[in-house]
Amino acid sequence: MRSAFGWMLIATPLLLTACGDSKPAPTAVANAASTSAAAPATPPIAAATQATDNSVAVTGPIIVEHEVDMTAQRDGIVDKIYVDAPARVKTGTLLAELDGRQTLSNLEAARAKTRSVEADLKNWNAETEVLKSDYVRAQRMFDLGLTSEEQLQHAKFKVESDQYDVQRVTEMLNNSRAEEHSLELELEKTKIIAPFEGLIARRYVRAGQNVVRGDRLFWVTAEAPLLMRFTLAEKYFGKLHNGQQLEVTSPNAPSEKHAARVKQISPVVDPSSGTFEVLVELAGERGSLRPGMTASVRIDTPR
């Protein structure tokens, strides 16, 4: 019995020691998960930075303000394509056209209906004038005692009834014109027009293709002015000002140096990332630079 009891006394500390050694592992996993959850959000504009005591170098893409994927505003079949990439276009240039024959036919019918209602309204207006004249004459005859009050009231009610008809036809004309305008807008949606001066960077459709509303048709991008949008750590907040002159270089054009200026500085710091946004505009000739290229800008940050 003593031997067995001795072995139990020896085994108990060993078991407690083993249990004690296994506790930190779950804590480490929990800490790792907590650290991952607390990681800062990715800034909206990605840019690599290299800082020294008196300056910071920021690397990021060159962008333009006007850049858009043009989409179909209605369902239809692509009837004609007038321009293709990489054509340069002016504002309002017709790029392509959807089949709009049915819409055009409906529009012509609506215009014919409008003309018919307009003529009907003119007829009712003319009749109203005649009835008003009859009522004036009936009033005079009643004053002379040549007609009864019943005949006078009858002439009056005819005038009022005709005025209601004029109002009814006027509303019909308004509805007809609204329908006509709606069809004109639908017909405009069949024409794909360049929203600004720029470059057709890509065409997504071909003639004869059936598209639905929201399908991409063209990628149109402006070529100037060239911009860089990037973020800086909050410690640099207040060390930049609008109009500050900078120098931009690109590894794709190492022999070129381009002047730039600070165009816009965010007035607030993003609390989720601890950064603020800066917009820089390149000045002068663009040289070899194109939207989408990588460029670097060095910013002096005096202490």
C-alpha positions in Angstrom: 0.0 0.0 0.0 2.8 2.4 0.9 4.5 1.6 -2.4 1.4 2.3 -4.4 0.7 5.5 -2.4 4.3 6.7 -3.1 3.9 6.2 -6.8 0.7 8.3 -6.8 2.5 11.1 -5.0 5.3 11.1 -7.6 2.9 10.9 -10.6 0.7 13.8 -9.4 3.3 16.6 -9.7 4.4 15.2 -13.1 0.8 15.4 -14.3 0.4 18.9 -13.0 3.6 20.0 -14.7 2.5 18.5 -18.1 -0.9 20.3 -17.8 0.8 23.6 -17.0 3.1 23.3 -20.1 0.1 22.9 -22.4 -1.8 26.1 -21.4 0.1 28.8 -23.3 -0.7 27.3 -26.8 -4.4 28.4 -27.0 -3.4 31.8 -25.7 -0.9 32.3 -28.5 -3.5 31.3 -31.1 -5.9 33.8 -29.6 -3.3 36.5 -29.6 -2.5 35.8 -33.3 -6.2 36.0 -34.2 -6.5 39.2 -32.3 -3.5 40.7 -34.1 -4.9 39.7 -37.5 -8.3 41.3 -36.7 -6.7 44.5 -35.6 -4.5 44.9 -38.8 -5.2 48.3 -40.5 -7.3 48.4 -43.6 -5.6 48.7 -46.9 -5.6 52.4 -48.1 -7.8 53.2 -51.0 -4.9 54.2 -53.1 -1.9 51.9 -53.0 1.5 53.5 -53.1 5.0 52.4 -51.9 6.9 55.0 -49.9 10.5 55.4 -48.9 11.3 58.0 -46.3 14.4 59.8 -45.1 14.9 62.5 -42.5 14.0 65.4 -44.9 12.0 63.8 -47.7 9.6 61.0 -48.7 9.5 59.2 -52.1 6.1 57.9 -53.2 5.6 55.4 -56.0 2.2 54.9 -57.6 0.3 54.8 -60.9 -0.3 57.7 -63.2 -4.0 58.3 -63.6 -6.4 60.7 -65.4 -9.6 62.2 -64.0 -11.8 61.3 -66.9 -11.8 57.6 -67.5 -15.0 55.5 -67.9 -16.3 52.2 -69.2 -19.3 53.2 -71.4 -22.2 50.8 -70.9 -25.4 50.1 -72.8 -28.3 52.2 -71.6 -30.9 49.8 -73.0 -31.2 46.3 -74.5 -30.6 45.9 -78.2 -28.4 44.7 -81.1 -25.3 46.6 -82.1 -26.1 47.9 -85.5 -23.0 49.9 -86.4 -19.6 50.7 -85.0 -18.1 53.9 -86.2 -14.8 54.1 -84.3 -12.4 51.5 -82.9 -9.4 51.5 -80.5 -7.1 53.3 -80.4 -8.9 56.2 -82.1 -8.9 59.7 -80.6 -12.4 61.2 -80.4 -14.0 64.6 -79.5 -16.8 65.2 -77.1 -20.0 64.1 -78.7 -18.4 61.8 -81.3 -20.8 59.0 -82.3 -19.0 55.8 -81.4 -21.7 53.1 -82.2 -25.4 52.7 -82.7 -27.9 50.1 -81.5 -30.8 49.0 -83.7 -33.5 51.6 -83.1 -36.0 50.9 -85.8 -38.8 49.8 -83.5 -38.3 52.8 -81.3 -38.2 55.1 -84.3 -41.5 53.6 -85.5 -43.1 54.0 -82.1 -41.9 57.6 -82.0 -43.4 58.4 -85.4 -46.7 57.0 -84.2 -46.5 59.1 -81.1 -45.8 62.2 -83.1 -48.8 61.5 -85.4 -51.0 61.0 -82.3 -49.7 64.3 -80.9 -50.6 66.1 -84.2 -54.1 64.6 -84.1 -54.7 65.7 -80.5 -53.4 69.2 -81.3 -55.9 69.5 -84.2 -58.7 68.1 -81.9 -57.8 70.7 -79.3 -58.0 73.5 -81.8 -61.4 72.3 -82.9 -62.7 72.3 -79.3 -61.3 75.8 -78.7 -63.0 77.1 -81.8 -66.3 75.5 -80.7 -65.9 77.1 -77.2 -65.6 80.5 -78.8 -68.9 79.9 -80.8 -70.7 78.8 -77.7 -69.5 81.8 -75.8 -70.8 84.0 -78.5 -74.2 82.2 -78.4 -74.3 82.7 -74.6 -73.7 86.5 -75.0 -76.4 86.7 -77.5 -78.8 84.7 -75.3 -77.9 87.0 -72.4 -78.9 90.1 -74.5 -82.1 88.5 -75.6 -83.0 87.6 -72.1 -82.4 91.2 -71.0 -84.8 92.3 -73.7 -87.3 89.7 -72.6 -87.1 87.8 -75.9 -86.0 84.5 -74.5 -86.6 82.5 -71.3 -84.3 82.0 -68.4 -84.2 78.3 -69.2 -82.8 79.0 -72.7 -80.2 81.3 -71.1 -79.1 78.6 -68.6 -78.9 76.1 -71.4 -76.5 78.3 -73.4 -74.5 78.8 -70.2 -74.2 75.1 -69.5 -73.1 74.4 -73.0 -70.2 76.8 -72.6 -69.2 75.2 -69.3 -69.5 71.7 -70.7 -67.3 72.6 -73.7 -64.6 74.1 -71.4 -64.4 70.7 -69.6 -63.9 69.0 -73.0 -61.1 71.5 -73.7 -59.4 70.6 -70.4 -59.8 66.9 -71.2 -58.2 67.2 -74.6 -55.5 69.4 -73.2 -54.5 66.6 -70.8 -54.6 64.1 -73.7 -52.2 66.4 -75.5 -49.8 66.7 -72.5 -49.8 62.9 -72.2 -49.1 62.4 -75.9 -46.2 64.9 -75.8 -44.8 63.2 -72.7 -44.9 59.8 -74.5 -43.3 61.4 -77.5 -40.5 62.8 -75.3 -40.0 59.4 -73.6 -39.5 57.7 -76.9 -37.1 60.4 -78.0 -35.0 59.6 -75.0 -35.1 55.9 -75.8 -34.0 56.7 -79.3 -31.1 58.7 -77.9 -30.0 55.7 -75.9 -29.4 53.8 -79.1 -26.6 56.2 -79.9 -23.3 55.7 -78.1 -21.6 59.1 -77.8 -18.2 60.0 -76.4 -18.7 61.9 -73.1 -15.5 63.8 -73.3 -12.4 64.2 -75.5 -10.0 61.3 -75.2 -8.8 58.0 -76.5 -10.8 54.8 -77.2 -8.6 52.5 -75.2 -10.7 49.3 -75.7 -13.8 48.1 -77.6 -15.8 45.3 -76.0 -18.5 44.6 -78.6 -18.8 43.9 -82.2 -21.5 44.6 -84.9 -24.5 42.3 -84.6 -23.9 41.5 -81.0 -26.9 41.4 -78.7 -26.4 43.5 -75.6 -28.4 44.2 -72.5 -28.5 47.2 -70.3 -25.3 47.6 -68.3 -23.0 45.7 -70.8 -19.7 47.3 -71.4 -19.3 48.8 -74.9 -16.1 51.0 -74.9 -13.4 52.1 -72.5 -12.8 55.8 -73.0 -10.0 57.6 -71.3 -8.7 61.1 -71.4 -5.0 61.6 -72.0 -4.5 64.7 -69.9 -4.0 66.1 -67.4 -1.9 63.4 -65.9 -2.4 62.9 -62.1 -1.0 60.9 -59.2 -3.2 60.1 -56.3 -1.5 58.6 -53.2 -1.6 58.4 -49.5 0.9 59.6 -46.8 1.2 58.7 -43.2 -0.4 61.2 -40.8 2.9 62.3 -39.5 3.3 64.2 -42.8 0.0 66.0 -42.4 0.5 69.8 -42.5 3.9 69.5 -44.3 2.4 69.9 -47.7 0.4 72.8 -49.3 -1.6 73.3 -52.4 0.5 74.5 -55.3 3.7 73.1 -53.9 6.1 72.2 -56.8 7.3 68.6 -57.1 9.3 66.5 -59.5 8.0 63.3 -61.0 10.0 60.5 -62.7 9.2 57.1 -64.1 11.3 54.0 -64.5 9.7 53.6 -67.9 11.2 56.9 -69.0 14.4 57.3 -66.8 15.7 60.3 -68.8 12.6 62.4 -68.3 11.8 64.6 -65.4 8.4 66.2 -65.1 7.3 69.2 -63.1 4.2 68.7 -61.0 2.2 70.5 -58.3 0.1 69.5 -55.4 -3.5 70.0 -56.5 -5.5 68.7 -53.6 -4.9 67.6 -50.1 -7.5 65.7 -48.0 -8.5 67.9 -45.0 -8.9 64.9 -42.8 -6.9 61.8 -41.8 -8.5 58.3 -42.4 -8.7 56.9 -38.9 -8.7 53.3 -40.2 -5.4 53.6 -41.9 -3.8 56.6 -40.3 -3.2 58.2 -43.7 -4.4 61.1 -45.8 -4.8 61.5 -49.5 -2.9 63.7 -51.9 -3.6 64.5 -55.5 -0.7 65.7 -57.7 -1.1 67.1 -61.2 1.7 67.0 -63.8 2.4 70.2 -65.7 3.8 70.7 -69.2 4.4 68.1 -71.9 3.6 64.5 -70.9 6.6 63.1 -72.9 6.6 59.3 -72.7 4.2 59.2 -69.7 0.9 57.5 -70.2 -2.0 56.8 -67.9 -1.4 53.5 -66.0 2.4 53.8 -65.9 4.2 53.7 -62.6 5.9 57.0 -61.5 7.7 58.3 -58.4 7.4 61.7 -56.8 9.8 63.0 -54.1 8.4 65.3 -51.5 10.6 67.5 -49.3 9.3 67.4 -45.7 11.1 70.0 -43.6 11.2 69.4 -39.9 
